[in-house]
Amino acid sequence: NSTELKDIEYVYSHYYNKVEYIRFSGSVGEYVGLTAYGIKQAERWNNDIVHLNSTRAEKERYCQPNIKIWYSNILTKS
C-alpha cells in the first residue's frame, strides 16, 4: 500500500504455450530461467550488460510515473 518506488516489485515474464520459461525479477536484478530453454536465455541476457541494465531501469521508467495514477484509481474504487 505504498507509492514509493522502493516498495514496488518489477516482474517481467516470457511465456510460450502458456508456460513461463523466463522471468526478470526486480528484487533479484537479473533474469531467472524456469525451463531448460529459459536457463540458456537467462544466461545469455544476464551476460548482455546493455540489455540487463535497460531492463533494470524499466522500474524507474515505467512504474515510477504511473504508480500514483494506478493507486488513485484503485483507492477511489475501494
N, CA and C atoms as an extended XYZ file, in Angstrom:
234
Properties=species:S:1:pos:R:3:atomname:S:1:resname:S:1:resid:I:1 pbc="F F F"
N         0.821       -1.191        0.000 N   ASN     1
C         0.000        0.000        0.000 CA  ASN     1
C         0.863        1.252        0.000 C   ASN     1
N         1.905        1.235       -0.797 N   SER     2
C         2.823        2.360       -0.832 CA  SER     2
C         3.037        2.799       -2.270 C   SER     2
N         3.222        4.079       -2.464 N   THR     3
C         3.558        4.587       -3.790 CA  THR     3
C         5.056        4.822       -3.931 C   THR     3
N         5.824        4.375       -2.949 N   GLU     4
C         7.282        4.530       -3.001 CA  GLU     4
C         7.876        3.517       -3.978 C   GLU     4
N         8.825        3.961       -4.808 N   LEU     5
C         9.442        3.098       -5.804 CA  LEU     5
C        10.156        1.916       -5.164 C   LEU     5
N        10.732        2.115       -3.992 N   LYS     6
C        11.462        1.026       -3.329 CA  LYS     6
C        10.541       -0.106       -2.882 C   LYS     6
N         9.248        0.167       -2.771 N   ASP     7
C         8.285       -0.839       -2.327 CA  ASP     7
C         7.625       -1.589       -3.482 C   ASP     7
N         7.988       -1.271       -4.711 N   ILE     8
C         7.388       -1.897       -5.880 CA  ILE     8
C         8.275       -3.041       -6.356 C   ILE     8
N         7.660       -4.157       -6.683 N   GLU     9
C         8.377       -5.296       -7.256 CA  GLU     9
C         8.105       -5.313       -8.754 C   GLU     9
N         9.143       -5.177       -9.554 N   TYR    10
C         9.012       -5.224      -11.009 CA  TYR    10
C         9.298       -6.645      -11.469 C   TYR    10
N         8.340       -7.263      -12.163 N   VAL    11
C         8.489       -8.622      -12.685 CA  VAL    11
C         8.114       -8.600      -14.157 C   VAL    11
N         8.976       -9.162      -14.987 N   TYR    12
C         8.741       -9.241      -16.422 CA  TYR    12
C         8.941      -10.684      -16.847 C   TYR    12
N         7.901      -11.318      -17.380 N   SER    13
C         7.947      -12.741      -17.706 CA  SER    13
C         7.726      -12.984      -19.188 C   SER    13
N         8.286      -14.085      -19.676 N   HIS    14
C         8.059      -14.559      -21.036 CA  HIS    14
C         7.387      -15.924      -20.952 C   HIS    14
N         6.386      -16.121      -21.810 N   TYR    15
C         5.635      -17.372      -21.851 CA  TYR    15
C         5.660      -17.938      -23.265 C   TYR    15
N         5.606      -19.256      -23.346 N   TYR    16
C         5.415      -19.944      -24.610 CA  TYR    16
C         4.472      -21.104      -24.350 C   TYR    16
N         3.388      -21.192      -25.107 N   ASN    17
C         2.357      -22.215      -24.893 CA  ASN    17
C         1.877      -22.245      -23.449 C   ASN    17
N         1.637      -21.074      -22.893 N   LYS    18
C         1.114      -20.902      -21.538 CA  LYS    18
C         2.075      -21.358      -20.438 C   LYS    18
N         3.335      -21.570      -20.783 N   VAL    19
C         4.344      -21.968      -19.801 CA  VAL    19
C         5.359      -20.841      -19.665 C   VAL    19
N         5.524      -20.355      -18.442 N   GLU    20
C         6.524      -19.323      -18.190 CA  GLU    20
C         7.903      -19.971      -18.247 C   GLU    20
N         8.773      -19.429      -19.112 N   TYR    21
C        10.092      -20.031      -19.242 CA  TYR    21
C        11.222      -19.136      -18.749 C   TYR    21
N        10.966      -17.843      -18.608 N   ILE    22
C        11.995      -16.944      -18.087 CA  ILE    22
C        11.315      -15.754      -17.424 C   ILE    22
N        11.966      -15.216      -16.389 N   ARG    23
C        11.400      -14.094      -15.641 CA  ARG    23
C        12.529      -13.167      -15.205 C   ARG    23
N        12.269      -11.861      -15.360 N   PHE    24
C        13.156      -10.870      -14.759 CA  PHE    24
C        12.520      -10.452      -13.454 C   PHE    24
N        13.273      -10.547      -12.384 N   SER    25
C        12.782      -10.151      -11.074 CA  SER    25
C        13.557       -8.936      -10.607 C   SER    25
N        12.825       -7.871      -10.289 N   GLY    26
C        13.463       -6.650       -9.826 CA  GLY    26
C        14.199       -6.820       -8.515 C   GLY    26
N        13.714       -7.718       -7.656 N   SER    27
C        14.398       -7.924       -6.377 CA  SER    27
C        15.704       -8.685       -6.566 C   SER    27
N        15.754       -9.584       -7.550 N   VAL    28
C        16.996      -10.317       -7.851 CA  VAL    28
C        17.900       -9.451       -8.716 C   VAL    28
N        17.298       -8.694       -9.638 N   GLY    29
C        18.074       -7.812      -10.504 CA  GLY    29
C        18.619       -8.477      -11.739 C   GLY    29
N        18.117       -9.676      -12.053 N   GLU    30
C        18.546      -10.362      -13.263 CA  GLU    30
C        17.482      -11.354      -13.699 C   GLU    30
N        17.698      -11.935      -14.875 N   TYR    31
C        16.770      -12.919      -15.405 CA  TYR    31
C        16.997      -14.265      -14.728 C   TYR    31
N        15.887      -14.986      -14.538 N   VAL    32
C        15.932      -16.314      -13.945 CA  VAL    32
C        15.231      -17.254      -14.919 C   VAL    32
N        15.926      -18.325      -15.330 N   GLY    33
C        15.341      -19.312      -16.226 CA  GLY    33
C        14.518      -20.320      -15.444 C   GLY    33
N        13.357      -20.669      -15.981 N   LEU    34
C        12.458      -21.598      -15.300 CA  LEU    34
C        12.315      -22.920      -16.047 C   LEU    34
N        12.829      -22.995      -17.261 N   THR    35
C        12.869      -24.230      -18.046 CA  THR    35
C        14.292      -24.366      -18.590 C   THR    35
N        14.575      -25.472      -19.254 N   ALA    36
C        15.914      -25.666      -19.818 CA  ALA    36
C        16.243      -24.558      -20.823 C   ALA    36
N        15.286      -24.248      -21.694 N   TYR    37
C        15.489      -23.167      -22.656 CA  TYR    37
C        15.613      -21.819      -21.942 C   TYR    37
N        14.782      -21.598      -20.933 N   GLY    38
C        14.811      -20.350      -20.175 CA  GLY    38
C        16.132      -20.125      -19.466 C   GLY    38
N        16.729      -21.184      -18.976 N   ILE    39
C        18.027      -21.077      -18.293 CA  ILE    39
C        19.098      -20.600      -19.274 C   ILE    39
N        19.066      -21.140      -20.501 N   LYS    40
C        20.034      -20.712      -21.523 CA  LYS    40
C        19.814      -19.246      -21.901 C   LYS    40
N        18.542      -18.857      -22.072 N   GLN    41
C        18.227      -17.467      -22.399 CA  GLN    41
C        18.633      -16.530      -21.262 C   GLN    41
N        18.361      -16.929      -20.034 N   ALA    42
C        18.707      -16.101      -18.875 CA  ALA    42
C        20.214      -15.867      -18.824 C   ALA    42
N        20.975      -16.903      -19.073 N   GLU    43
C        22.437      -16.761      -19.059 CA  GLU    43
C        22.886      -15.784      -20.143 C   GLU    43
N        22.297      -15.903      -21.331 N   ARG    44
C        22.655      -15.007      -22.436 CA  ARG    44
C        22.272      -13.563      -22.124 C   ARG    44
N        21.043      -13.338      -21.644 N   TRP    45
C        20.581      -11.979      -21.363 CA  TRP    45
C        21.275      -11.366      -20.162 C   TRP    45
N        21.619      -12.171      -19.167 N   ASN    46
C        22.334      -11.649      -17.998 CA  ASN    46
C        23.763      -11.255      -18.351 C   ASN    46
N        24.339      -11.869      -19.364 N   ASN    47
C        25.695      -11.524      -19.793 CA  ASN    47
C        25.724      -10.323      -20.734 C   ASN    47
N        24.565       -9.926      -21.253 N   ASP    48
C        24.462       -8.747      -22.105 CA  ASP    48
C        24.178       -7.539      -21.201 C   ASP    48
N        25.221       -6.840      -20.818 N   ILE    49
C        25.132       -5.770      -19.825 CA  ILE    49
C        24.173       -4.660      -20.267 C   ILE    49
N        24.183       -4.312      -21.546 N   VAL    50
C        23.299       -3.257      -22.039 CA  VAL    50
C        21.837       -3.671      -21.874 C   VAL    50
N        21.516       -4.897      -22.265 N   HIS    51
C        20.143       -5.405      -22.142 CA  HIS    51
C        19.737       -5.506      -20.670 C   HIS    51
N        20.618       -5.999      -19.849 N   LEU    52
C        20.321       -6.168      -18.422 CA  LEU    52
C        20.096       -4.813      -17.745 C   LEU    52
N        20.946       -3.852      -18.004 N   ASN    53
C        20.780       -2.523      -17.410 CA  ASN    53
C        19.512       -1.831      -17.907 C   ASN    53
N        19.176       -2.052      -19.167 N   SER    54
C        17.944       -1.492      -19.715 CA  SER    54
C        16.726       -2.071      -19.004 C   SER    54
N        16.733       -3.359      -18.757 N   THR    55
C        15.614       -3.998      -18.058 CA  THR    55
C        15.558       -3.546      -16.608 C   THR    55
N        16.694       -3.400      -15.971 N   ARG    56
C        16.714       -2.911      -14.588 CA  ARG    56
C        16.123       -1.506      -14.481 C   ARG    56
N        16.310       -0.688      -15.511 N   ALA    57
C        15.822        0.692      -15.498 CA  ALA    57
C        14.322        0.797      -15.762 C   ALA    57
N        13.686       -0.280      -16.204 N   GLU    58
C        12.259       -0.251      -16.516 CA  GLU    58
C        11.403        0.103      -15.304 C   GLU    58
N        11.808       -0.304      -14.143 N   LYS    59
C        11.043        0.008      -12.931 CA  LYS    59
C        10.923        1.520      -12.756 C   LYS    59
N        12.019        2.216      -12.930 N   GLU    60
C        12.002        3.672      -12.793 CA  GLU    60
C        11.314        4.339      -13.982 C   GLU    60
N        11.526        3.809      -15.183 N   ARG    61
C        10.956        4.418      -16.383 CA  ARG    61
C         9.450        4.210      -16.466 C   ARG    61
N         8.981        3.021      -16.152 N   TYR    62
C         7.574        2.692      -16.344 CA  TYR    62
C         6.744        2.817      -15.071 C   TYR    62
N         7.230        2.282      -13.981 N   CYS    63
C         6.434        2.240      -12.754 CA  CYS    63
C         6.356        3.587      -12.048 C   CYS    63
N         7.474        4.252      -11.924 N   GLN    64
C         7.502        5.497      -11.150 CA  GLN    64
C         6.518        6.552      -11.663 C   GLN    64
N         6.444        6.820      -12.975 N   PRO    65
C         5.499        7.843      -13.426 CA  PRO    65
C         4.026        7.419      -13.288 C   PRO    65
N         3.768        6.118      -13.280 N   ASN    66
C         2.391        5.633      -13.307 CA  ASN    66
C         1.830        5.201      -11.962 C   ASN    66
N         2.657        4.989      -10.961 N   ILE    67
C         2.177        4.407       -9.710 CA  ILE    67
C         1.138        5.278       -9.014 C   ILE    67
N         1.313        6.573       -9.023 N   LYS    68
C         0.336        7.442       -8.363 CA  LYS    68
C        -1.010        7.411       -9.081 C   LYS    68
N        -0.981        7.309      -10.402 N   ILE    69
C        -2.223        7.202      -11.184 CA  ILE    69
C        -2.934        5.900      -10.856 C   ILE    69
N        -2.179        4.785      -10.842 N   TRP    70
C        -2.778        3.486      -10.545 CA  TRP    70
C        -3.391        3.467       -9.157 C   TRP    70
N        -2.651        3.952       -8.172 N   TYR    71
C        -3.159        3.938       -6.789 CA  TYR    71
C        -4.367        4.851       -6.636 C   TYR    71
N        -4.366        5.998       -7.290 N   SER    72
C        -5.519        6.883       -7.148 CA  SER    72
C        -6.768        6.237       -7.758 C   SER    72
N        -6.610        5.513       -8.852 N   ASN    73
C        -7.742        4.815       -9.464 CA  ASN    73
C        -8.220        3.656       -8.605 C   ASN    73
N        -7.303        2.920       -8.020 N   ILE    74
C        -7.671        1.780       -7.170 CA  ILE    74
C        -8.335        2.259       -5.894 C   ILE    74
N        -7.774        3.270       -5.261 N   LEU    75
C        -8.309        3.744       -3.979 CA  LEU    75
C        -9.674        4.402       -4.129 C   LEU    75
N        -9.956        5.032       -5.268 N   THR    76
C       -11.272        5.658       -5.444 CA  THR    76
C       -12.354        4.613       -5.676 C   THR    76
N       -11.975        3.407       -6.082 N   LYS    77
C       -12.957        2.355       -6.344 CA  LYS    77
C       -13.191        1.464       -5.129 C   LYS    77
N       -12.339        1.537       -4.138 N   SER    78
C       -12.492        0.654       -2.972 CA  SER    78
C       -13.235        1.338       -1.846 C   SER    78
